[in-house]
Amino acid sequence: MVRLMLIVIIGSVLPQLAIAQQQVTLKDALTFALQNNTKVRNAKLDIEGGRYKVEEVRAQALPQITGNVGLTYNPIIGQLVANFGGQTQAIKLGQNWNSTAGV
């Protein structure tokens, strides 16, 4: 009795599952398979990685230019106090702003 009931339930559910399936053309199936195949994905990633590696090696062959710049503010300027012929004079040593650049 239980077996008969199980067969009846399965028999009523299976046709509904078959109706719920989507019709797929051969072209759609092949496109889906190619897009979701892990080997194809890995091959595409390897090709892309190779392109980046070629660009990296090409960039190393090009001339390299480096440069640097600097700007310094000196709020306290040093002074030298000297006695010239009986006169005391203060001489500033340095500038408030100092800039450097190089290539």
PDB file as gemmi writes it, atoms N, CA and C in Angstrom:
CRYST1    1.000    1.000    1.000  90.00  90.00  90.00 P 1                      
ATOM      1  N   MET A   1       0.813  -1.185   0.000  1.00  0.00           N  
ATOM      2  CA  MET A   1       0.000   0.000   0.000  1.00  0.00           C  
ATOM      3  C   MET A   1       0.875   1.274   0.000  1.00  0.00           C  
ATOM      4  N   VAL A   2       1.909   1.259   0.822  1.00  0.00           N  
ATOM      5  CA  VAL A   2       2.811   2.409   0.913  1.00  0.00           C  
ATOM      6  C   VAL A   2       3.555   2.580  -0.418  1.00  0.00           C  
ATOM      7  N   ARG A   3       3.922   1.455  -1.012  1.00  0.00           N  
ATOM      8  CA  ARG A   3       4.612   1.530  -2.296  1.00  0.00           C  
ATOM      9  C   ARG A   3       3.710   2.117  -3.369  1.00  0.00           C  
ATOM     10  N   LEU A   4       2.501   1.713  -3.363  1.00  0.00           N  
ATOM     11  CA  LEU A   4       1.544   2.205  -4.344  1.00  0.00           C  
ATOM     12  C   LEU A   4       1.346   3.710  -4.174  1.00  0.00           C  
ATOM     13  N   MET A   5       1.247   4.145  -2.938  1.00  0.00           N  
ATOM     14  CA  MET A   5       1.076   5.568  -2.646  1.00  0.00           C  
ATOM     15  C   MET A   5       2.314   6.363  -3.100  1.00  0.00           C  
ATOM     16  N   LEU A   6       3.503   5.816  -2.869  1.00  0.00           N  
ATOM     17  CA  LEU A   6       4.740   6.458  -3.273  1.00  0.00           C  
ATOM     18  C   LEU A   6       4.823   6.563  -4.801  1.00  0.00           C  
ATOM     19  N   ILE A   7       4.423   5.511  -5.499  1.00  0.00           N  
ATOM     20  CA  ILE A   7       4.435   5.518  -6.957  1.00  0.00           C  
ATOM     21  C   ILE A   7       3.449   6.546  -7.500  1.00  0.00           C  
ATOM     22  N   VAL A   8       2.295   6.659  -6.884  1.00  0.00           N  
ATOM     23  CA  VAL A   8       1.289   7.623  -7.323  1.00  0.00           C  
ATOM     24  C   VAL A   8       1.806   9.052  -7.112  1.00  0.00           C  
ATOM     25  N   ILE A   9       2.435   9.313  -5.984  1.00  0.00           N  
ATOM     26  CA  ILE A   9       2.963  10.661  -5.710  1.00  0.00           C  
ATOM     27  C   ILE A   9       4.075  11.002  -6.686  1.00  0.00           C  
ATOM     28  N   ILE A  10       5.004  10.081  -6.887  1.00  0.00           N  
ATOM     29  CA  ILE A  10       6.104  10.334  -7.819  1.00  0.00           C  
ATOM     30  C   ILE A  10       5.563  10.505  -9.233  1.00  0.00           C  
ATOM     31  N   GLY A  11       4.583   9.682  -9.608  1.00  0.00           N  
ATOM     32  CA  GLY A  11       3.987   9.776 -10.937  1.00  0.00           C  
ATOM     33  C   GLY A  11       3.282  11.103 -11.160  1.00  0.00           C  
ATOM     34  N   SER A  12       2.735  11.697 -10.127  1.00  0.00           N  
ATOM     35  CA  SER A  12       2.054  12.983 -10.302  1.00  0.00           C  
ATOM     36  C   SER A  12       3.026  14.161 -10.270  1.00  0.00           C  
ATOM     37  N   VAL A  13       4.160  14.007  -9.609  1.00  0.00           N  
ATOM     38  CA  VAL A  13       5.120  15.099  -9.500  1.00  0.00           C  
ATOM     39  C   VAL A  13       6.061  15.154 -10.711  1.00  0.00           C  
ATOM     40  N   LEU A  14       6.465  14.025 -11.271  1.00  0.00           N  
ATOM     41  CA  LEU A  14       7.418  13.998 -12.375  1.00  0.00           C  
ATOM     42  C   LEU A  14       6.939  14.757 -13.616  1.00  0.00           C  
ATOM     43  N   PRO A  15       5.714  14.625 -14.051  1.00  0.00           N  
ATOM     44  CA  PRO A  15       5.302  15.396 -15.237  1.00  0.00           C  
ATOM     45  C   PRO A  15       5.372  16.895 -15.011  1.00  0.00           C  
ATOM     46  N   GLN A  16       5.117  17.349 -13.793  1.00  0.00           N  
ATOM     47  CA  GLN A  16       5.200  18.782 -13.517  1.00  0.00           C  
ATOM     48  C   GLN A  16       6.648  19.262 -13.590  1.00  0.00           C  
ATOM     49  N   LEU A  17       7.588  18.442 -13.152  1.00  0.00           N  
ATOM     50  CA  LEU A  17       8.996  18.802 -13.253  1.00  0.00           C  
ATOM     51  C   LEU A  17       9.446  18.840 -14.712  1.00  0.00           C  
ATOM     52  N   ALA A  18       8.954  17.946 -15.522  1.00  0.00           N  
ATOM     53  CA  ALA A  18       9.320  17.920 -16.935  1.00  0.00           C  
ATOM     54  C   ALA A  18       8.756  19.139 -17.659  1.00  0.00           C  
ATOM     55  N   ILE A  19       7.586  19.600 -17.268  1.00  0.00           N  
ATOM     56  CA  ILE A  19       6.988  20.781 -17.884  1.00  0.00           C  
ATOM     57  C   ILE A  19       7.774  22.037 -17.492  1.00  0.00           C  
ATOM     58  N   ALA A  20       8.321  22.063 -16.280  1.00  0.00           N  
ATOM     59  CA  ALA A  20       9.026  23.238 -15.777  1.00  0.00           C  
ATOM     60  C   ALA A  20      10.382  23.434 -16.452  1.00  0.00           C  
ATOM     61  N   GLN A  21      10.887  22.416 -17.160  1.00  0.00           N  
ATOM     62  CA  GLN A  21      12.188  22.553 -17.807  1.00  0.00           C  
ATOM     63  C   GLN A  21      12.096  23.471 -19.009  1.00  0.00           C  
ATOM     64  N   GLN A  22      13.183  24.150 -19.294  1.00  0.00           N  
ATOM     65  CA  GLN A  22      13.255  25.139 -20.360  1.00  0.00           C  
ATOM     66  C   GLN A  22      13.782  24.474 -21.632  1.00  0.00           C  
ATOM     67  N   GLN A  23      13.246  24.856 -22.773  1.00  0.00           N  
ATOM     68  CA  GLN A  23      13.731  24.363 -24.055  1.00  0.00           C  
ATOM     69  C   GLN A  23      15.017  25.112 -24.400  1.00  0.00           C  
ATOM     70  N   VAL A  24      16.070  24.376 -24.759  1.00  0.00           N  
ATOM     71  CA  VAL A  24      17.358  24.974 -25.059  1.00  0.00           C  
ATOM     72  C   VAL A  24      17.800  24.499 -26.446  1.00  0.00           C  
ATOM     73  N   THR A  25      18.235  25.452 -27.268  1.00  0.00           N  
ATOM     74  CA  THR A  25      18.745  25.067 -28.579  1.00  0.00           C  
ATOM     75  C   THR A  25      20.182  24.597 -28.447  1.00  0.00           C  
ATOM     76  N   LEU A  26      20.678  23.942 -29.484  1.00  0.00           N  
ATOM     77  CA  LEU A  26      22.050  23.449 -29.457  1.00  0.00           C  
ATOM     78  C   LEU A  26      23.036  24.608 -29.374  1.00  0.00           C  
ATOM     79  N   LYS A  27      22.742  25.698 -30.094  1.00  0.00           N  
ATOM     80  CA  LYS A  27      23.622  26.868 -30.066  1.00  0.00           C  
ATOM     81  C   LYS A  27      23.685  27.470 -28.665  1.00  0.00           C  
ATOM     82  N   ASP A  28      22.523  27.587 -27.990  1.00  0.00           N  
ATOM     83  CA  ASP A  28      22.494  28.122 -26.622  1.00  0.00           C  
ATOM     84  C   ASP A  28      23.247  27.210 -25.661  1.00  0.00           C  
ATOM     85  N   ALA A  29      23.088  25.904 -25.840  1.00  0.00           N  
ATOM     86  CA  ALA A  29      23.766  24.950 -24.959  1.00  0.00           C  
ATOM     87  C   ALA A  29      25.278  25.035 -25.132  1.00  0.00           C  
ATOM     88  N   LEU A  30      25.749  25.148 -26.385  1.00  0.00           N  
ATOM     89  CA  LEU A  30      27.194  25.259 -26.617  1.00  0.00           C  
ATOM     90  C   LEU A  30      27.744  26.571 -26.077  1.00  0.00           C  
ATOM     91  N   THR A  31      26.998  27.651 -26.261  1.00  0.00           N  
ATOM     92  CA  THR A  31      27.436  28.948 -25.742  1.00  0.00           C  
ATOM     93  C   THR A  31      27.540  28.905 -24.223  1.00  0.00           C  
ATOM     94  N   PHE A  32      26.536  28.331 -23.567  1.00  0.00           N  
ATOM     95  CA  PHE A  32      26.548  28.217 -22.110  1.00  0.00           C  
ATOM     96  C   PHE A  32      27.717  27.351 -21.646  1.00  0.00           C  
ATOM     97  N   ALA A  33      27.967  26.250 -22.354  1.00  0.00           N  
ATOM     98  CA  ALA A  33      29.053  25.343 -21.970  1.00  0.00           C  
ATOM     99  C   ALA A  33      30.412  26.033 -22.110  1.00  0.00           C  
ATOM    100  N   LEU A  34      30.598  26.797 -23.195  1.00  0.00           N  
ATOM    101  CA  LEU A  34      31.879  27.475 -23.384  1.00  0.00           C  
ATOM    102  C   LEU A  34      32.095  28.584 -22.364  1.00  0.00           C  
ATOM    103  N   GLN A  35      31.028  29.277 -21.988  1.00  0.00           N  
ATOM    104  CA  GLN A  35      31.160  30.370 -21.025  1.00  0.00           C  
ATOM    105  C   GLN A  35      31.410  29.861 -19.610  1.00  0.00           C  
ATOM    106  N   ASN A  36      30.931  28.682 -19.293  1.00  0.00           N  
ATOM    107  CA  ASN A  36      31.021  28.191 -17.917  1.00  0.00           C  
ATOM    108  C   ASN A  36      32.017  27.054 -17.730  1.00  0.00           C  
ATOM    109  N   ASN A  37      32.766  26.701 -18.760  1.00  0.00           N  
ATOM    110  CA  ASN A  37      33.759  25.657 -18.641  1.00  0.00           C  
ATOM    111  C   ASN A  37      34.991  26.224 -17.928  1.00  0.00           C  
ATOM    112  N   THR A  38      35.443  25.554 -16.885  1.00  0.00           N  
ATOM    113  CA  THR A  38      36.567  26.071 -16.094  1.00  0.00           C  
ATOM    114  C   THR A  38      37.872  26.063 -16.883  1.00  0.00           C  
ATOM    115  N   LYS A  39      38.058  25.079 -17.755  1.00  0.00           N  
ATOM    116  CA  LYS A  39      39.291  25.035 -18.545  1.00  0.00           C  
ATOM    117  C   LYS A  39      39.337  26.216 -19.512  1.00  0.00           C  
ATOM    118  N   VAL A  40      38.199  26.541 -20.107  1.00  0.00           N  
ATOM    119  CA  VAL A  40      38.155  27.677 -21.031  1.00  0.00           C  
ATOM    120  C   VAL A  40      38.397  28.974 -20.270  1.00  0.00           C  
ATOM    121  N   ARG A  41      37.778  29.095 -19.099  1.00  0.00           N  
ATOM    122  CA  ARG A  41      37.991  30.294 -18.272  1.00  0.00           C  
ATOM    123  C   ARG A  41      39.460  30.445 -17.893  1.00  0.00           C  
ATOM    124  N   ASN A  42      40.068  29.346 -17.465  1.00  0.00           N  
ATOM    125  CA  ASN A  42      41.482  29.409 -17.066  1.00  0.00           C  
ATOM    126  C   ASN A  42      42.371  29.756 -18.250  1.00  0.00           C  
ATOM    127  N   ALA A  43      42.039  29.227 -19.435  1.00  0.00           N  
ATOM    128  CA  ALA A  43      42.826  29.544 -20.623  1.00  0.00           C  
ATOM    129  C   ALA A  43      42.704  31.029 -20.958  1.00  0.00           C  
ATOM    130  N   LYS A  44      41.499  31.594 -20.843  1.00  0.00           N  
ATOM    131  CA  LYS A  44      41.310  33.027 -21.106  1.00  0.00           C  
ATOM    132  C   LYS A  44      42.098  33.865 -20.107  1.00  0.00           C  
ATOM    133  N   LEU A  45      42.099  33.456 -18.837  1.00  0.00           N  
ATOM    134  CA  LEU A  45      42.863  34.181 -17.821  1.00  0.00           C  
ATOM    135  C   LEU A  45      44.364  34.083 -18.078  1.00  0.00           C  
ATOM    136  N   ASP A  46      44.829  32.916 -18.554  1.00  0.00           N  
ATOM    137  CA  ASP A  46      46.245  32.770 -18.886  1.00  0.00           C  
ATOM    138  C   ASP A  46      46.632  33.684 -20.040  1.00  0.00           C  
ATOM    139  N   ILE A  47      45.758  33.785 -21.036  1.00  0.00           N  
ATOM    140  CA  ILE A  47      46.034  34.668 -22.176  1.00  0.00           C  
ATOM    141  C   ILE A  47      46.104  36.116 -21.717  1.00  0.00           C  
ATOM    142  N   GLU A  48      45.163  36.514 -20.883  1.00  0.00           N  
ATOM    143  CA  GLU A  48      45.149  37.889 -20.375  1.00  0.00           C  
ATOM    144  C   GLU A  48      46.387  38.174 -19.517  1.00  0.00           C  
ATOM    145  N   GLY A  49      46.774  37.209 -18.680  1.00  0.00           N  
ATOM    146  CA  GLY A  49      47.979  37.370 -17.862  1.00  0.00           C  
ATOM    147  C   GLY A  49      49.223  37.479 -18.722  1.00  0.00           C  
ATOM    148  N   GLY A  50      49.261  36.741 -19.830  1.00  0.00           N  
ATOM    149  CA  GLY A  50      50.384  36.831 -20.752  1.00  0.00           C  
ATOM    150  C   GLY A  50      50.478  38.201 -21.395  1.00  0.00           C  
ATOM    151  N   ARG A  51      49.325  38.782 -21.724  1.00  0.00           N  
ATOM    152  CA  ARG A  51      49.331  40.135 -22.303  1.00  0.00           C  
ATOM    153  C   ARG A  51      49.913  41.140 -21.309  1.00  0.00           C  
ATOM    154  N   TYR A  52      49.517  41.015 -20.040  1.00  0.00           N  
ATOM    155  CA  TYR A  52      50.048  41.928 -19.026  1.00  0.00           C  
ATOM    156  C   TYR A  52      51.555  41.725 -18.844  1.00  0.00           C  
ATOM    157  N   LYS A  53      52.003  40.486 -18.918  1.00  0.00           N  
ATOM    158  CA  LYS A  53      53.433  40.207 -18.761  1.00  0.00           C  
ATOM    159  C   LYS A  53      54.216  40.819 -19.919  1.00  0.00           C  
ATOM    160  N   VAL A  54      53.675  40.731 -21.148  1.00  0.00           N  
ATOM    161  CA  VAL A  54      54.336  41.335 -22.307  1.00  0.00           C  
ATOM    162  C   VAL A  54      54.442  42.843 -22.118  1.00  0.00           C  
ATOM    163  N   GLU A  55      53.372  43.478 -21.642  1.00  0.00           N  
ATOM    164  CA  GLU A  55      53.405  44.923 -21.404  1.00  0.00           C  
ATOM    165  C   GLU A  55      54.429  45.279 -20.330  1.00  0.00           C  
ATOM    166  N   GLU A  56      54.543  44.442 -19.314  1.00  0.00           N  
ATOM    167  CA  GLU A  56      55.504  44.701 -18.238  1.00  0.00           C  
ATOM    168  C   GLU A  56      56.941  44.626 -18.763  1.00  0.00           C  
ATOM    169  N   VAL A  57      57.231  43.617 -19.576  1.00  0.00           N  
ATOM    170  CA  VAL A  57      58.580  43.471 -20.124  1.00  0.00           C  
ATOM    171  C   VAL A  57      58.875  44.604 -21.100  1.00  0.00           C  
ATOM    172  N   ARG A  58      57.874  44.992 -21.903  1.00  0.00           N  
ATOM    173  CA  ARG A  58      58.057  46.103 -22.841  1.00  0.00           C  
ATOM    174  C   ARG A  58      58.347  47.402 -22.084  1.00  0.00           C  
ATOM    175  N   ALA A  59      57.675  47.599 -20.969  1.00  0.00           N  
ATOM    176  CA  ALA A  59      57.896  48.820 -20.181  1.00  0.00           C  
ATOM    177  C   ALA A  59      59.310  48.870 -19.604  1.00  0.00           C  
ATOM    178  N   GLN A  60      59.884  47.707 -19.289  1.00  0.00           N  
ATOM    179  CA  GLN A  60      61.246  47.681 -18.759  1.00  0.00           C  
ATOM    180  C   GLN A  60      62.272  48.058 -19.828  1.00  0.00           C  
ATOM    181  N   ALA A  61      61.928  47.851 -21.105  1.00  0.00           N  
ATOM    182  CA  ALA A  61      62.854  48.176 -22.185  1.00  0.00           C  
ATOM    183  C   ALA A  61      62.853  49.663 -22.527  1.00  0.00           C  
ATOM    184  N   LEU A  62      61.845  50.387 -22.099  1.00  0.00           N  
ATOM    185  CA  LEU A  62      61.764  51.817 -22.391  1.00  0.00           C  
ATOM    186  C   LEU A  62      62.685  52.605 -21.466  1.00  0.00           C  
ATOM    187  N   PRO A  63      63.106  53.809 -21.880  1.00  0.00           N  
ATOM    188  CA  PRO A  63      63.951  54.629 -21.007  1.00  0.00           C  
ATOM    189  C   PRO A  63      63.199  55.032 -19.735  1.00  0.00           C  
ATOM    190  N   GLN A  64      63.931  55.090 -18.656  1.00  0.00           N  
ATOM    191  CA  GLN A  64      63.344  55.438 -17.366  1.00  0.00           C  
ATOM    192  C   GLN A  64      63.796  56.845 -16.970  1.00  0.00           C  
ATOM    193  N   ILE A  65      62.872  57.653 -16.504  1.00  0.00           N  
ATOM    194  CA  ILE A  65      63.187  58.999 -16.027  1.00  0.00           C  
ATOM    195  C   ILE A  65      62.682  59.118 -14.597  1.00  0.00           C  
ATOM    196  N   THR A  66      63.542  59.579 -13.722  1.00  0.00           N  
ATOM    197  CA  THR A  66      63.132  59.815 -12.339  1.00  0.00           C  
ATOM    198  C   THR A  66      63.482  61.254 -11.975  1.00  0.00           C  
ATOM    199  N   GLY A  67      62.781  61.785 -11.037  1.00  0.00           N  
ATOM    200  CA  GLY A  67      63.042  63.153 -10.605  1.00  0.00           C  
ATOM    201  C   GLY A  67      62.661  63.334  -9.147  1.00  0.00           C  
ATOM    202  N   ASN A  68      63.142  64.415  -8.563  1.00  0.00           N  
ATOM    203  CA  ASN A  68      62.777  64.739  -7.189  1.00  0.00           C  
ATOM    204  C   ASN A  68      62.735  66.253  -7.019  1.00  0.00           C  
ATOM    205  N   VAL A  69      61.930  66.682  -6.101  1.00  0.00           N  
ATOM    206  CA  VAL A  69      61.764  68.105  -5.807  1.00  0.00           C  
ATOM    207  C   VAL A  69      61.700  68.259  -4.296  1.00  0.00           C  
ATOM    208  N   GLY A  70      62.167  69.395  -3.811  1.00  0.00           N  
ATOM    209  CA  GLY A  70      62.101  69.661  -2.385  1.00  0.00           C  
ATOM    210  C   GLY A  70      61.893  71.137  -2.114  1.00  0.00           C  
ATOM    211  N   LEU A  71      61.139  71.422  -1.067  1.00  0.00           N  
ATOM    212  CA  LEU A  71      60.895  72.795  -0.649  1.00  0.00           C  
ATOM    213  C   LEU A  71      60.975  72.821   0.873  1.00  0.00           C  
ATOM    214  N   THR A  72      61.852  73.684   1.409  1.00  0.00           N  
ATOM    215  CA  THR A  72      62.075  73.744   2.854  1.00  0.00           C  
ATOM    216  C   THR A  72      61.846  75.164   3.344  1.00  0.00           C  
ATOM    217  N   TYR A  73      61.114  75.281   4.451  1.00  0.00           N  
ATOM    218  CA  TYR A  73      60.912  76.578   5.096  1.00  0.00           C  
ATOM    219  C   TYR A  73      61.721  76.600   6.383  1.00  0.00           C  
ATOM    220  N   ASN A  74      62.555  77.605   6.538  1.00  0.00           N  
ATOM    221  CA  ASN A  74      63.383  77.774   7.732  1.00  0.00           C  
ATOM    222  C   ASN A  74      62.856  78.968   8.530  1.00  0.00           C  
ATOM    223  N   PRO A  75      62.078  78.747   9.573  1.00  0.00           N  
ATOM    224  CA  PRO A  75      61.523  79.861  10.323  1.00  0.00           C  
ATOM    225  C   PRO A  75      62.580  80.616  11.133  1.00  0.00           C  
ATOM    226  N   ILE A  76      63.643  79.933  11.524  1.00  0.00           N  
ATOM    227  CA  ILE A  76      64.687  80.584  12.326  1.00  0.00           C  
ATOM    228  C   ILE A  76      65.962  80.621  11.486  1.00  0.00           C  
ATOM    229  N   ILE A  77      66.398  81.804  11.142  1.00  0.00           N  
ATOM    230  CA  ILE A  77      67.603  81.985  10.343  1.00  0.00           C  
ATOM    231  C   ILE A  77      68.774  82.261  11.287  1.00  0.00           C  
ATOM    232  N   GLY A  78      69.844  81.521  11.082  1.00  0.00           N  
ATOM    233  CA  GLY A  78      71.029  81.725  11.904  1.00  0.00           C  
ATOM    234  C   GLY A  78      71.714  83.057  11.579  1.00  0.00           C  
ATOM    235  N   GLN A  79      72.346  83.649  12.576  1.00  0.00           N  
ATOM    236  CA  GLN A  79      73.045  84.924  12.377  1.00  0.00           C  
ATOM    237  C   GLN A  79      74.470  84.810  12.904  1.00  0.00           C  
ATOM    238  N   LEU A  80      75.340  85.511  12.217  1.00  0.00           N  
ATOM    239  CA  LEU A  80      76.727  85.587  12.641  1.00  0.00           C  
ATOM    240  C   LEU A  80      76.984  87.025  13.089  1.00  0.00           C  
ATOM    241  N   VAL A  81      77.400  87.159  14.320  1.00  0.00           N  
ATOM    242  CA  VAL A  81      77.682  88.498  14.850  1.00  0.00           C  
ATOM    243  C   VAL A  81      79.203  88.692  14.796  1.00  0.00           C  
ATOM    244  N   ALA A  82      79.611  89.768  14.108  1.00  0.00           N  
ATOM    245  CA  ALA A  82      81.043  90.022  13.934  1.00  0.00           C  
ATOM    246  C   ALA A  82      81.353  91.488  14.227  1.00  0.00           C  
ATOM    247  N   ASN A  83      82.563  91.717  14.647  1.00  0.00           N  
ATOM    248  CA  ASN A  83      83.027  93.075  14.960  1.00  0.00           C  
ATOM    249  C   ASN A  83      83.967  93.518  13.846  1.00  0.00           C  
ATOM    250  N   PHE A  84      83.499  94.483  13.042  1.00  0.00           N  
ATOM    251  CA  PHE A  84      84.313  95.012  11.939  1.00  0.00           C  
ATOM    252  C   PHE A  84      84.720  96.450  12.249  1.00  0.00           C  
ATOM    253  N   GLY A  85      85.953  96.658  12.570  1.00  0.00           N  
ATOM    254  CA  GLY A  85      86.473  98.001  12.804  1.00  0.00           C  
ATOM    255  C   GLY A  85      85.754  98.733  13.910  1.00  0.00           C  
ATOM    256  N   GLY A  86      85.409  98.060  14.950  1.00  0.00           N  
ATOM    257  CA  GLY A  86      84.756  98.695  16.075  1.00  0.00           C  
ATOM    258  C   GLY A  86      83.236  98.697  15.957  1.00  0.00           C  
ATOM    259  N   GLN A  87      82.700  98.200  14.858  1.00  0.00           N  
ATOM    260  CA  GLN A  87      81.242  98.122  14.705  1.00  0.00           C  
ATOM    261  C   GLN A  87      80.807  96.660  14.777  1.00  0.00           C  
ATOM    262  N   THR A  88      79.792  96.421  15.532  1.00  0.00           N  
ATOM    263  CA  THR A  88      79.229  95.077  15.613  1.00  0.00           C  
ATOM    264  C   THR A  88      78.123  94.954  14.568  1.00  0.00           C  
ATOM    265  N   GLN A  89      78.235  93.920  13.746  1.00  0.00           N  
ATOM    266  CA  GLN A  89      77.230  93.701  12.707  1.00  0.00           C  
ATOM    267  C   GLN A  89      76.716  92.263  12.793  1.00  0.00           C  
ATOM    268  N   ALA A  90      75.417  92.141  12.499  1.00  0.00           N  
ATOM    269  CA  ALA A  90      74.794  90.812  12.449  1.00  0.00           C  
ATOM    270  C   ALA A  90      74.589  90.442  10.984  1.00  0.00           C  
ATOM    271  N   ILE A  91      75.111  89.293  10.591  1.00  0.00           N  
ATOM    272  CA  ILE A  91      74.999  88.833   9.208  1.00  0.00           C  
ATOM    273  C   ILE A  91      74.110  87.588   9.190  1.00  0.00           C  
ATOM    274  N   LYS A  92      73.051  87.633   8.353  1.00  0.00           N  
ATOM    275  CA  LYS A  92      72.146  86.484   8.234  1.00  0.00           C  
ATOM    276  C   LYS A  92      72.829  85.366   7.446  1.00  0.00           C  
ATOM    277  N   LEU A  93      72.659  84.159   7.899  1.00  0.00           N  
ATOM    278  CA  LEU A  93      73.213  82.985   7.224  1.00  0.00           C  
ATOM    279  C   LEU A  93      72.048  82.116   6.736  1.00  0.00           C  
ATOM    280  N   GLY A  94      71.737  82.163   5.461  1.00  0.00           N  
ATOM    281  CA  GLY A  94      70.652  81.339   4.922  1.00  0.00           C  
ATOM    282  C   GLY A  94      69.474  82.152   4.467  1.00  0.00           C  
ATOM    283  N   GLN A  95      68.442  81.444   4.049  1.00  0.00           N  
ATOM    284  CA  GLN A  95      67.222  82.071   3.533  1.00  0.00           C  
ATOM    285  C   GLN A  95      66.013  81.437   4.209  1.00  0.00           C  
ATOM    286  N   ASN A  96      64.885  82.149   4.139  1.00  0.00           N  
ATOM    287  CA  ASN A  96      63.659  81.586   4.707  1.00  0.00           C  
ATOM    288  C   ASN A  96      63.196  80.345   3.932  1.00  0.00           C  
ATOM    289  N   TRP A  97      63.226  80.465   2.618  1.00  0.00           N  
ATOM    290  CA  TRP A  97      62.772  79.366   1.772  1.00  0.00           C  
ATOM    291  C   TRP A  97      63.950  78.813   0.965  1.00  0.00           C  
ATOM    292  N   ASN A  98      63.985  77.494   0.842  1.00  0.00           N  
ATOM    293  CA  ASN A  98      65.027  76.842   0.058  1.00  0.00           C  
ATOM    294  C   ASN A  98      64.360  75.775  -0.808  1.00  0.00           C  
ATOM    295  N   SER A  99      64.646  75.783  -2.089  1.00  0.00           N  
ATOM    296  CA  SER A  99      64.046  74.779  -2.988  1.00  0.00           C  
ATOM    297  C   SER A  99      65.135  74.037  -3.726  1.00  0.00           C  
ATOM    298  N   THR A 100      64.879  72.745  -4.017  1.00  0.00           N  
ATOM    299  CA  THR A 100      65.814  71.930  -4.779  1.00  0.00           C  
ATOM    300  C   THR A 100      65.012  71.127  -5.799  1.00  0.00           C  
ATOM    301  N   ALA A 101      65.650  70.799  -6.908  1.00  0.00           N  
ATOM    302  CA  ALA A 101      65.036  69.958  -7.940  1.00  0.00           C  
ATOM    303  C   ALA A 101      66.129  69.207  -8.654  1.00  0.00           C  
ATOM    304  N   GLY A 102      65.810  68.016  -9.100  1.00  0.00           N  
ATOM    305  CA  GLY A 102      66.801  67.214  -9.814  1.00  0.00           C  
ATOM    306  C   GLY A 102      66.135  66.186 -10.692  1.00  0.00           C  
ATOM    307  N   VAL A 103      66.857  65.768 -11.723  1.00  0.00           N  
ATOM    308  CA  VAL A 103      66.366  64.722 -12.640  1.00  0.00           C  
ATOM    309  C   VAL A 103      67.339  63.574 -12.610  1.00  0.00           C  
TER     310      VAL A 103                                                      
END                                                                             
